Amino acid sequence: MKKLIIFCGALLISISGYAQSTDDIAIIQGLWGKEKRAIVEQYMDLSTAEATPFWNAYETYETSRKELGSERLGILTEYADSYFELSNETASDLIHRGIANNISYQKLAKKTFKDMSKVIPPVKAAKFIQLENYFRIAILMEIQDEIPFIGELDELIE
């Protein structure tokens, strides 16, 4: 029983640790020590003429990306809440919603590339999407390191 309490606490701490940095921006700052916008600005190397239209498109992108991030956090929170009593139905629902969230990210990337290519050269728009993909993968890896696999804690308790 003591082991169960310790592992429940560890699970809650790992999920709450992620919840405290619900914004992916906080993870980026933690990993690279800079604000995301500063990293993007340095990496993109925009001309004066490109800067304003790029940043307008960027803000539109960020609004949608944050909404998807909040949705992903909701899915992760539901996983944490149901971890020890995960039913087949809940597992299926969480996986389907997670996949739909990933597809929405890809659609957002496609739309953003199309929109940005209208205001900056397509090579620079591709450069931005490449950087965003890098950020997203790094964030997903950071989250995955904090969340136990299904049944992982059960095996440790036994």
N, C-alpha and C positions, 0 to 999 in steps of 0.2 A: 504494500500500500504506500509506503514511504517513497518507493521508486516512482510509482504512478503520480504522486503529487509533484515530485521533482520534475518529471518529464512534462506534465501538464503546464507547470510554471515555465519551463524552457520554451514550450510551444507558444504560450501566450507572450512571452518576452520577445521572441523572434518576430511574431506577427505585429506586436505593438511597436517594435523597433522600426518595422517597415511603415506602419501607419503614422509614426511620428514624422517620417519624411515622405508623406503621401505625394508630394509633388516631385516628379522626376528631376526637376531642377535641383532640388536638394541633394539627390544622389549624384548628379553630375558635378555639382560643386564639391561634394565630398571626395569624389574620385579624382578630379582634376584640379581642385583648389581654385577654380575660377567660376564666375557666373557664366551660365550657358551663352548668354548674348555676347559676352566678351570673347568667348571661344569662337563663336560663329563669325563675329566681326573680323577677328584676326585671320581666321581660315579663309573666309570668302574674298578678302582683298578687293572690295568693290570700289569702282570709280565713284566720283561725286555724283555723276548722272545716274548711276545704277542704285545708289544707296537708298534714296527715298522710296522708289517703287519696290525694291527688294524688301525693305523693312515693313512696308505696308502688307505685302504678301506673307511675310514671316509672321506678323501678328495674327493674321487670319488663320494661318496654319497652327500657331501655338494655341489659339482658342480651341480649335477642334482637337488637337493632340491632348490637351489637358482634360477635355471631356472624356476622351477614350481612356486616359490614365485613371480617371475617377471610376469609370466603369470597371476597369481591370482591378482596381483596389477593392471594389465591391465584391467581385468574384473571389478574390483571394480571402477576403474577410469571411465570406460564406464558407469557403473551404476550411478555414481555421475553426469556425464555429461548429462545423459538422464533422471535424476530423475523426474523433473517436467513435462516432456513430454514423459513418458515411454509408448511406444506402446506395443501391444500384441506381435508383432514380436521381438522387442528388448528384452522384458522380457523373452520370450522363448529362444532366442539365449543366453542371459546371464546365464540363469539357466542351459541350456544344456552344455555350456562351463564350468561353475562352477562345475557341476557334473563330467564332463570329467577330470577336474583338480584334483578333489578329488580322482577319480579312479587312476589317474596317481601317486598320492602320495602313494596310497596303493600298487600299482605295484612296486614302488620304494622301499617301505619298504620290500616287499617280496623278491625282488632281492638282496637288501642289506643284509637281514638276510641270504640268501643262500650264498652270497659271503663271508660274515664275518664268517659264520660257517665253512668255509674251512680254515680259518687262526687263529681263536680263538675258544674255546669251544662254542657249540651252546647255552649253558645257558648264557654265557657272550654276545653272539650276541643278544639273546632275551632280555637281560637286556638293551642293547643299543636301540633296537627297542622300548622297553617300555618307556625309557626316551624320545626318539624322539616323541612318541605319546603324552606324557605328555606336551612336549614343544609345539607341534602343536595345541593341544586343548587349551592350555593357550593363544597362539597367536590368534587363531580364536575367542576366547572369548573377548580378548582385542580389536580386530578389530570390532566385532559385537557391542560392547559397543559404538563405535564411529560412526557407520553408521546407519542412520535412516531406519526404516522399510518402505516399499512401502506405500505411502499415509500418513505416520505419520506427516510429516510437513504440508501437506494439511489440516489435521484436526486441527492443531494448529493455522493455519492462519485464518480459518473460524470463 
